[in-house]
Amino acid sequence: MSKIFKFGASLTLTLLSASSIYAAEDLTSLQAEQAETNDSWVNNILHKLGADGGFDDTKAIDFSVLPGPFYGPETSLGLGISAIGLYQVDKQDQVSQLSSLVLSSFASVNGSLGLKIENRTFLKEDNWRIYFDGLVTDSPEVYYGVGYKENHQDNNKIVYENTQIYLQPLLLRRVANATYLGGGFDFNYARARDIDVDQSQIDWSPLVQSNLAMGLKLQATYDTRDVLGNPHEGKLLQMDTGFYLPELGSDHRFQTVEMKYAE
């Protein structure tokens, strides 16, 4: 009798073990199917938004749209949307890389708004390049004062509403292999309002007046990058010089020099 019991117990354990194996296999299969379904669902959404990683040359501009939520202490909860458009001015041009138009916008529940534009156009077998950068924003900003020491003091914090408009067109001409020279115009306007000084003891008088900087910009660039927006290879060596003059409408007379290197 005990042998029958042992056999029965052994058979029961074997069946339970087999059932567990089949259950595990079913669970793994189910998880794989769910993962595949979720991946397919995400891919379908991205495909509908145009973010499939391809370029459709039958469209005037092939846009990919990528939305995303965000949260910040000053801006609160909001939604940001980036639209990346690729286009080709001359479809017979096999030298120029694809031109791009990037639109980035955001809006939050406290009324913050912003729009940024980055446009890169390549013409005549990359002999000409037209760049345009623009920004319009109305959102909270934080001011800690002037200088490194002041910016590391939390009790210096001043929150204010910042309105900013920035426009910069630029025209470049290729003068040698991967070397471009050109110039453009720089317009930058900023105004602060609703300044919340709270307990801060720093000098916040620079925030009172609006500021307008207008000037001419010259650029010299050595650029071997394969794709400007997302390069996989190549180098960039760039120098920008700006001349801001009251004769052009600028509030102050000053000059800027910027150097950039990337690889």
C-alpha positions in Angstrom: 0.0 0.0 0.0 2.8 2.3 0.8 4.4 1.6 -2.6 1.1 2.6 -4.3 1.0 5.8 -2.2 4.6 6.6 -3.1 3.9 5.9 -6.8 0.8 8.1 -6.6 2.7 10.8 -4.8 5.5 10.6 -7.4 3.0 10.8 -10.2 1.3 13.7 -8.6 4.6 15.6 -8.2 5.5 14.8 -11.8 2.2 16.0 -13.1 2.6 19.2 -10.9 6.1 19.7 -12.2 4.9 19.2 -15.8 2.0 21.6 -15.2 4.4 24.2 -13.8 6.7 23.9 -16.8 3.7 24.2 -19.2 2.4 27.1 -17.1 5.8 28.8 -17.2 6.0 28.3 -20.9 2.5 29.7 -21.4 3.4 32.7 -19.2 6.6 33.3 -21.1 4.7 33.0 -24.4 2.0 35.3 -23.1 4.6 37.9 -21.9 6.3 37.7 -25.3 3.0 38.3 -27.1 2.1 41.2 -24.8 5.6 42.7 -25.3 5.2 42.3 -29.1 1.7 43.8 -28.9 2.9 46.8 -26.8 5.9 47.3 -29.2 3.6 47.1 -32.1 1.2 49.6 -30.4 4.0 52.1 -29.8 5.4 51.6 -33.3 1.9 52.3 -34.7 1.7 55.5 -32.8 5.2 56.6 -33.8 4.4 55.7 -37.4 1.2 57.8 -37.4 3.2 60.7 -35.9 5.8 60.2 -38.7 8.6 59.1 -36.3 9.5 55.9 -38.2 13.1 56.9 -38.9 12.5 57.2 -42.7 12.3 60.1 -45.2 9.5 60.4 -47.7 10.7 62.5 -50.6 7.2 62.7 -52.1 6.3 65.2 -49.3 7.3 68.9 -49.4 8.4 68.5 -45.8 8.4 65.1 -44.1 7.5 65.8 -40.4 7.9 63.7 -37.3 6.0 64.8 -34.2 7.1 63.8 -30.7 5.0 65.0 -27.7 6.0 64.7 -24.1 4.9 65.9 -20.7 7.2 67.9 -18.3 7.2 69.4 -14.8 9.3 72.2 -13.4 9.2 74.1 -10.0 8.5 77.4 -11.8 6.7 76.2 -14.9 4.5 73.5 -13.2 3.0 70.7 -15.3 3.0 71.1 -19.0 3.3 69.5 -22.4 6.1 69.9 -24.9 5.9 69.0 -28.6 8.8 68.7 -31.1 8.2 68.6 -34.8 11.2 67.6 -36.9 10.8 68.2 -40.7 13.2 67.0 -43.4 13.1 68.3 -46.9 15.1 68.6 -50.1 15.1 71.8 -52.1 16.5 70.3 -55.3 15.8 66.6 -55.7 18.6 66.3 -58.3 21.2 67.5 -55.8 23.1 64.4 -54.6 25.7 66.4 -52.7 23.8 68.5 -50.2 22.5 66.8 -47.0 18.8 66.9 -46.2 17.6 70.3 -45.0 15.7 70.4 -41.7 13.1 72.4 -39.9 12.7 71.8 -36.1 9.8 73.3 -34.2 9.8 72.9 -30.4 6.9 74.3 -28.4 5.6 74.0 -24.8 2.7 75.1 -22.7 2.0 74.6 -19.0 -0.9 75.0 -16.7 0.4 78.2 -15.2 0.3 79.9 -18.6 3.9 79.5 -19.7 4.3 79.4 -23.5 7.2 79.0 -25.8 8.2 78.3 -29.4 11.7 77.6 -30.8 12.6 77.4 -34.5 15.8 75.9 -36.0 16.0 75.8 -39.8 19.0 74.6 -41.8 18.7 74.8 -45.6 21.4 73.5 -48.0 21.5 74.7 -51.6 23.5 74.3 -54.8 25.4 71.1 -53.9 26.1 72.5 -50.5 27.8 75.7 -51.9 25.2 77.8 -50.0 23.7 77.3 -46.5 20.9 79.3 -44.9 20.4 79.1 -41.2 17.6 80.6 -39.2 17.1 80.4 -35.4 14.1 81.9 -33.6 12.6 81.9 -30.1 9.5 83.4 -28.6 8.8 82.6 -25.0 6.8 83.8 -22.0 7.6 81.8 -18.9 9.0 82.0 -15.3 12.8 82.4 -14.9 15.1 82.5 -11.8 17.7 85.2 -11.1 20.4 84.7 -8.5 22.5 87.7 -9.2 25.7 88.4 -11.1 28.8 86.3 -10.7 29.7 82.7 -9.8 29.5 83.3 -6.0 26.1 84.9 -6.1 24.7 82.0 -8.2 25.5 79.5 -5.5 23.4 81.1 -2.8 19.9 79.7 -2.6 18.6 82.6 -0.6 19.4 84.9 -3.5 16.7 83.4 -5.6 14.3 85.7 -7.4 11.5 84.4 -9.6 10.2 86.6 -12.4 8.2 86.3 -15.6 10.4 86.5 -18.7 9.3 87.6 -22.1 11.9 86.9 -24.8 12.1 87.2 -28.6 15.2 86.0 -30.4 15.8 86.0 -34.2 19.0 85.2 -36.1 19.2 84.6 -39.9 22.5 83.6 -41.3 23.8 83.1 -44.9 27.0 81.0 -45.5 29.0 80.5 -48.7 31.5 77.6 -49.2 34.9 79.1 -50.0 37.0 75.9 -49.7 36.5 72.2 -48.9 34.1 72.0 -45.9 34.9 75.7 -45.1 32.2 78.4 -45.0 32.1 82.1 -44.5 29.1 84.3 -44.0 27.1 86.7 -41.9 23.7 87.7 -40.7 21.7 89.6 -38.2 21.0 89.1 -34.5 17.9 90.4 -32.7 17.4 89.6 -29.0 14.8 91.3 -26.8 14.1 90.4 -23.1 11.7 91.9 -20.6 11.1 90.9 -17.0 7.8 91.5 -15.1 6.0 90.2 -11.9 9.3 90.2 -10.1 9.0 88.2 -6.8 12.0 89.4 -4.6 10.7 87.5 -1.5 13.6 87.4 1.1 16.4 88.0 -1.4 18.9 90.7 -0.5 20.7 91.0 -3.9 20.6 93.9 -6.3 17.7 93.1 -8.7 17.7 96.4 -10.5 19.1 94.8 -13.7 15.7 93.1 -14.1 13.7 96.3 -14.0 14.5 97.6 -17.5 13.9 95.7 -20.8 16.9 94.9 -22.9 17.4 95.0 -26.7 20.5 93.7 -28.4 20.7 94.2 -32.2 23.8 93.6 -34.3 25.6 92.1 -37.2 27.1 88.6 -36.9 30.0 87.1 -38.9 30.8 83.4 -38.9 33.7 81.2 -40.1 33.1 77.5 -40.1 35.0 74.3 -40.9 32.3 71.6 -40.9 32.8 67.9 -42.1 29.7 66.5 -40.2 27.6 64.2 -42.1 24.3 65.4 -40.6 24.1 68.6 -38.7 21.2 67.7 -36.5 22.5 64.3 -35.4 26.1 63.7 -36.7 27.6 60.3 -36.7 31.0 61.4 -38.0 32.9 64.6 -38.8 34.2 67.7 -37.0 33.1 71.2 -36.4 35.3 74.2 -35.8 33.4 77.5 -35.7 34.0 81.1 -34.8 31.2 83.7 -34.4 31.8 87.4 -34.0 29.0 89.8 -33.2 28.9 93.6 -33.4 26.0 95.3 -31.5 25.6 99.0 -32.2 23.2 101.7 -31.0 23.1 102.8 -34.7 21.3 99.5 -35.4 18.9 99.8 -32.5 20.8 98.1 -29.7 20.6 99.5 -26.2 24.3 99.1 -25.7 27.5 99.0 -27.8 29.5 95.8 -27.4 31.2 92.9 -29.2 31.1 89.2 -28.8 33.4 86.4 -29.8 32.4 82.7 -29.6 34.4 79.6 -30.4 33.0 76.1 -30.8 34.6 72.8 -31.5 32.8 69.4 -31.7 33.5 65.9 -33.0 
